[in-house]
């Protein structure tokens, strides 16, 4: 059994380790030009750590246009820790938080290579594939 610790705080300013891992994965590794947006100050930010090391992160926030719908995003796992179920742990913890906040469904924008990962967790793709910066994405949704 691991000694993983999951913390969730509101506002990226309260989650510096999450911000750092997001910069490493999305800016440095994947080449996105921007990472932080106007949602970050209000979103819930999850950090999964083990022995003080940040292994995975994600964020959650309510969809402004649809009560009961929450948006999951910025799910990232540090490169050395991929393939060990940590992304699943992050997604499930974010879903649980959404339920606690009264959420009835989760919507997300998945990088196309992650579509199968989310389908295994019960998400269904909808709409057309689109580019976010240089990267193909697909919208996905799950009822809670």
One Martini backbone bead per residue (centre of mass of N, CA, C, O) as a GRO file, in nm:
protein
  144
    1UNK     BB    1   0.097   0.036   0.021
    2UNK     BB    2   0.052   0.362  -0.014
    3UNK     BB    3   0.135   0.721   0.077
    4UNK     BB    4  -0.087   0.878  -0.046
    5UNK     BB    5  -0.172   1.228  -0.101
    6UNK     BB    6  -0.473   1.421  -0.099
    7UNK     BB    7  -0.525   1.751  -0.215
    8UNK     BB    8  -0.772   2.032  -0.182
    9UNK     BB    9  -0.785   2.354  -0.335
   10UNK     BB   10  -0.861   2.687  -0.364
   11UNK     BB   11  -0.664   2.808  -0.577
   12UNK     BB   12  -0.354   2.825  -0.720
   13UNK     BB   13  -0.207   2.987  -0.489
   14UNK     BB   14  -0.261   2.713  -0.297
   15UNK     BB   15  -0.097   2.529  -0.546
   16UNK     BB   16   0.222   2.520  -0.627
   17UNK     BB   17   0.270   2.220  -0.710
   18UNK     BB   18   0.062   2.215  -0.936
   19UNK     BB   19   0.181   2.441  -1.106
   20UNK     BB   20   0.455   2.308  -1.158
   21UNK     BB   21   0.355   2.050  -1.304
   22UNK     BB   22   0.202   2.192  -1.529
   23UNK     BB   23   0.447   2.329  -1.651
   24UNK     BB   24   0.607   2.074  -1.716
   25UNK     BB   25   0.392   1.932  -1.897
   26UNK     BB   26   0.253   2.163  -2.082
   27UNK     BB   27   0.501   2.345  -2.153
   28UNK     BB   28   0.767   2.175  -2.170
   29UNK     BB   29   0.669   1.897  -2.290
   30UNK     BB   30   0.405   1.987  -2.489
   31UNK     BB   31   0.416   2.311  -2.587
   32UNK     BB   32   0.255   2.507  -2.455
   33UNK     BB   33   0.202   2.864  -2.415
   34UNK     BB   34  -0.036   2.812  -2.210
   35UNK     BB   35  -0.188   2.745  -1.869
   36UNK     BB   36  -0.318   2.990  -1.741
   37UNK     BB   37  -0.633   3.116  -1.603
   38UNK     BB   38  -0.942   3.247  -1.490
   39UNK     BB   39  -1.007   2.975  -1.329
   40UNK     BB   40  -0.781   2.919  -1.114
   41UNK     BB   41  -0.888   3.100  -0.867
   42UNK     BB   42  -1.171   2.906  -0.842
   43UNK     BB   43  -1.058   2.640  -0.845
   44UNK     BB   44  -1.001   2.310  -0.784
   45UNK     BB   45  -0.691   2.171  -0.648
   46UNK     BB   46  -0.513   1.881  -0.714
   47UNK     BB   47  -0.281   1.687  -0.504
   48UNK     BB   48  -0.049   1.421  -0.555
   49UNK     BB   49   0.138   1.260  -0.300
   50UNK     BB   50   0.479   1.122  -0.220
   51UNK     BB   51   0.696   1.198   0.007
   52UNK     BB   52   0.659   1.512  -0.110
   53UNK     BB   53   0.591   1.424  -0.400
   54UNK     BB   54   0.474   1.527  -0.703
   55UNK     BB   55   0.263   1.323  -0.927
   56UNK     BB   56  -0.035   1.469  -0.936
   57UNK     BB   57  -0.302   1.649  -1.117
   58UNK     BB   58  -0.599   1.875  -1.084
   59UNK     BB   59  -0.922   2.015  -1.189
   60UNK     BB   60  -1.220   2.200  -1.057
   61UNK     BB   61  -1.541   2.326  -1.194
   62UNK     BB   62  -1.809   2.509  -1.250
   63UNK     BB   63  -2.048   2.545  -1.474
   64UNK     BB   64  -2.196   2.841  -1.557
   65UNK     BB   65  -2.445   2.721  -1.757
   66UNK     BB   66  -2.471   2.444  -1.557
   67UNK     BB   67  -2.619   2.309  -1.318
   68UNK     BB   68  -2.425   2.025  -1.198
   69UNK     BB   69  -2.180   2.102  -1.372
   70UNK     BB   70  -1.849   1.979  -1.418
   71UNK     BB   71  -1.502   2.062  -1.461
   72UNK     BB   72  -1.232   1.888  -1.596
   73UNK     BB   73  -0.871   1.950  -1.558
   74UNK     BB   74  -0.532   1.940  -1.570
   75UNK     BB   75  -0.439   1.651  -1.604
   76UNK     BB   76  -0.138   1.527  -1.438
   77UNK     BB   77   0.161   1.327  -1.481
   78UNK     BB   78   0.449   1.244  -1.395
   79UNK     BB   79   0.654   1.080  -1.596
   80UNK     BB   80   0.766   0.851  -1.389
   81UNK     BB   81   0.434   0.783  -1.304
   82UNK     BB   82   0.328   0.654  -1.539
   83UNK     BB   83   0.107   0.373  -1.549
   84UNK     BB   84  -0.006   0.361  -1.214
   85UNK     BB   85  -0.306   0.507  -1.165
   86UNK     BB   86  -0.305   0.821  -1.099
   87UNK     BB   87  -0.511   0.940  -1.295
   88UNK     BB   88  -0.747   0.785  -1.178
   89UNK     BB   89  -0.728   0.899  -0.893
   90UNK     BB   90  -0.782   1.189  -0.976
   91UNK     BB   91  -1.053   1.156  -1.121
   92UNK     BB   92  -1.208   1.028  -0.879
   93UNK     BB   93  -1.162   1.264  -0.679
   94UNK     BB   94  -1.304   1.480  -0.853
   95UNK     BB   95  -1.577   1.340  -0.862
   96UNK     BB   96  -1.626   1.340  -0.556
   97UNK     BB   97  -1.624   1.646  -0.524
   98UNK     BB   98  -1.859   1.702  -0.710
   99UNK     BB   99  -2.067   1.549  -0.544
  100UNK     BB  100  -2.030   1.720  -0.280
  101UNK     BB  101  -2.122   1.986  -0.463
  102UNK     BB  102  -2.375   1.862  -0.651
  103UNK     BB  103  -2.297   1.690  -0.880
  104UNK     BB  104  -2.412   1.518  -1.199
  105UNK     BB  105  -2.163   1.608  -1.388
  106UNK     BB  106  -1.896   1.558  -1.630
  107UNK     BB  107  -1.668   1.767  -1.804
  108UNK     BB  108  -1.433   1.738  -2.086
  109UNK     BB  109  -1.102   1.798  -2.237
  110UNK     BB  110  -0.943   1.572  -2.435
  111UNK     BB  111  -0.686   1.436  -2.527
  112UNK     BB  112  -0.687   1.211  -2.771
  113UNK     BB  113  -0.486   1.005  -2.629
  114UNK     BB  114  -0.702   1.001  -2.363
  115UNK     BB  115  -0.976   0.875  -2.437
  116UNK     BB  116  -0.950   0.579  -2.332
  117UNK     BB  117  -0.908   0.647  -2.039
  118UNK     BB  118  -1.192   0.781  -1.999
  119UNK     BB  119  -1.366   0.545  -2.097
  120UNK     BB  120  -1.283   0.353  -1.856
  121UNK     BB  121  -1.440   0.578  -1.657
  122UNK     BB  122  -1.725   0.651  -1.831
  123UNK     BB  123  -1.673   0.821  -2.072
  124UNK     BB  124  -1.815   1.024  -2.340
  125UNK     BB  125  -1.798   1.111  -2.651
  126UNK     BB  126  -1.834   1.440  -2.818
  127UNK     BB  127  -1.821   1.550  -3.109
  128UNK     BB  128  -1.557   1.709  -3.239
  129UNK     BB  129  -1.253   1.737  -3.335
  130UNK     BB  130  -1.002   1.957  -3.187
  131UNK     BB  131  -0.799   2.239  -3.149
  132UNK     BB  132  -0.555   2.298  -2.891
  133UNK     BB  133  -0.366   2.456  -3.042
  134UNK     BB  134  -0.176   2.166  -3.144
  135UNK     BB  135  -0.402   1.979  -3.000
  136UNK     BB  136  -0.602   1.716  -3.000
  137UNK     BB  137  -0.955   1.712  -2.916
  138UNK     BB  138  -1.223   1.593  -2.685
  139UNK     BB  139  -1.533   1.567  -2.580
  140UNK     BB  140  -1.649   1.476  -2.242
  141UNK     BB  141  -1.889   1.261  -2.053
  142UNK     BB  142  -2.033   1.221  -1.709
  143UNK     BB  143  -2.234   1.059  -1.500
  144UNK     BB  144  -2.293   1.061  -1.135
   0.00000   0.00000   0.00000
